[in-house]
């Protein structure tokens, strides 16, 4: 069996996840329009050629679903701010450090589990220091 043949089920699962998640991503983008940095949010959709799709809420904040050789994963890109002096006591930690966290994802997950990934990136974006206007309602 060739590598291309074994990757086809993952591509099909990625397409299925895109079909389920695209309305969620579009709604999240609609909610952030006017509150994000000019030019953001951006929905990326390159399943056919690149093997990924997702959303960028701003520089350093994004959620991307991608196909690895043997599984589908969600890459959550956030920025780790140095705004908690006590929690970092005893270890070195720098502000504005980019962080990428990877979680497995599958088509068997419920929509609520998938929305949890979107909530994580949204919550992280809202924790940015000195940007109070972004959390005002």
C-alpha positions as CSV (number, residue, x, y, z in Angstrom):
1,X,0.0,0.0,0.0
2,X,1.5,3.4,-1.0
3,X,1.8,6.4,1.3
4,X,-0.7,8.3,-0.8
5,X,-3.4,5.6,-0.4
6,X,-2.9,5.4,3.4
7,X,-3.2,9.2,3.7
8,X,-6.6,9.3,1.8
9,X,-8.7,8.4,4.9
10,X,-7.0,11.3,6.9
11,X,-7.7,13.7,4.0
12,X,-11.4,12.6,4.0
13,X,-11.6,13.1,7.8
14,X,-10.0,16.5,7.5
15,X,-12.6,17.5,4.9
16,X,-15.4,16.3,7.1
17,X,-14.0,18.3,10.1
18,X,-13.7,21.3,7.9
19,X,-17.3,21.0,6.8
20,X,-18.3,20.8,10.5
21,X,-16.0,23.5,11.8
22,X,-16.2,26.1,9.1
23,X,-19.5,27.6,10.3
24,X,-18.0,27.8,13.8
25,X,-14.9,29.6,12.5
26,X,-17.0,32.0,10.5
27,X,-19.1,32.9,13.5
28,X,-16.0,33.4,15.7
29,X,-14.5,35.6,13.0
30,X,-17.7,37.6,12.8
31,X,-17.6,38.1,16.6
32,X,-14.0,39.4,16.5
33,X,-14.5,41.7,13.5
34,X,-13.7,45.2,14.6
35,X,-12.1,44.1,17.9
36,X,-8.9,42.6,16.4
37,X,-5.8,44.0,14.9
38,X,-6.6,45.4,11.4
39,X,-6.5,42.6,8.8
40,X,-7.6,40.0,11.4
41,X,-9.4,37.6,11.9
42,X,-8.4,35.5,9.0
43,X,-9.9,32.1,8.1
44,X,-7.4,29.9,6.3
45,X,-8.7,27.0,4.3
46,X,-6.1,24.9,2.3
47,X,-7.2,21.3,2.9
48,X,-6.7,20.2,-0.7
49,X,-3.1,21.4,-1.2
50,X,-1.7,22.2,2.3
51,X,-3.7,19.8,4.4
52,X,-4.9,22.3,7.0
53,X,-7.5,24.9,7.9
54,X,-8.2,27.2,10.8
55,X,-8.4,30.8,12.0
56,X,-5.9,33.5,13.0
57,X,-7.4,35.9,15.5
58,X,-4.3,38.1,15.6
59,X,-0.5,37.8,15.5
60,X,0.4,34.8,17.6
61,X,-3.2,33.7,18.2
62,X,-4.6,31.0,16.0
63,X,-6.2,27.5,15.8
64,X,-5.3,25.2,13.0
65,X,-6.5,21.7,12.2
66,X,-3.8,19.8,10.3
67,X,-3.1,16.2,9.1
68,X,0.1,14.7,10.5
69,X,1.3,11.4,8.8
70,X,-0.8,9.2,11.2
71,X,-3.4,11.4,12.8
72,X,-5.3,14.7,12.8
73,X,-4.3,17.4,15.3
74,X,-5.3,20.8,16.4
75,X,-2.5,23.3,16.8
76,X,-3.4,26.1,19.3
77,X,-1.1,29.1,18.9
78,X,-1.1,31.5,21.8
79,X,1.2,34.0,23.5
80,X,2.4,33.5,27.1
81,X,2.4,36.8,28.9
82,X,4.6,37.5,31.9
83,X,1.9,39.1,34.1
84,X,1.9,36.8,37.1
85,X,4.9,37.4,39.3
86,X,4.0,34.8,42.0
87,X,3.2,31.9,39.7
88,X,6.6,32.3,38.0
89,X,8.7,32.5,41.2
90,X,11.6,30.2,41.0
91,X,11.7,29.7,37.3
92,X,12.6,31.8,34.4
93,X,9.8,32.9,32.2
94,X,9.7,35.6,29.5
95,X,6.8,37.8,28.4
96,X,5.2,37.5,25.0
97,X,6.6,34.1,24.4
98,X,4.8,32.3,21.5
99,X,3.5,28.9,22.4
100,X,2.1,26.1,20.2
101,X,0.1,23.3,21.9
102,X,-1.0,20.3,20.0
103,X,-4.1,18.2,20.7
104,X,-5.5,15.2,18.9
105,X,-8.8,15.7,17.1
106,X,-11.1,13.3,15.3
107,X,-14.4,13.2,13.5
108,X,-15.9,11.2,16.3
109,X,-15.7,14.2,18.7
110,X,-18.9,16.0,19.6
111,X,-19.4,19.6,18.5
112,X,-19.1,20.7,22.1
113,X,-15.6,19.2,22.3
114,X,-14.6,20.9,19.1
115,X,-16.0,24.3,20.3
116,X,-13.8,23.9,23.4
117,X,-10.7,24.3,21.2
118,X,-12.2,27.6,19.8
119,X,-12.9,28.7,23.4
120,X,-9.3,28.1,24.4
121,X,-7.9,30.3,21.7
122,X,-10.5,33.0,22.3
123,X,-9.9,33.0,26.0
124,X,-6.2,33.2,25.5
125,X,-6.6,36.2,23.1
126,X,-8.8,38.0,25.7
127,X,-6.1,37.6,28.4
128,X,-3.7,40.0,26.6
129,X,-2.5,42.7,29.0
130,X,-3.3,46.4,28.4
131,X,-5.9,45.7,25.7
132,X,-9.0,46.4,27.8
133,X,-11.1,47.6,24.8
134,X,-11.0,44.0,23.4
135,X,-12.9,42.6,26.3
136,X,-15.4,45.4,26.7
137,X,-19.0,44.5,25.7
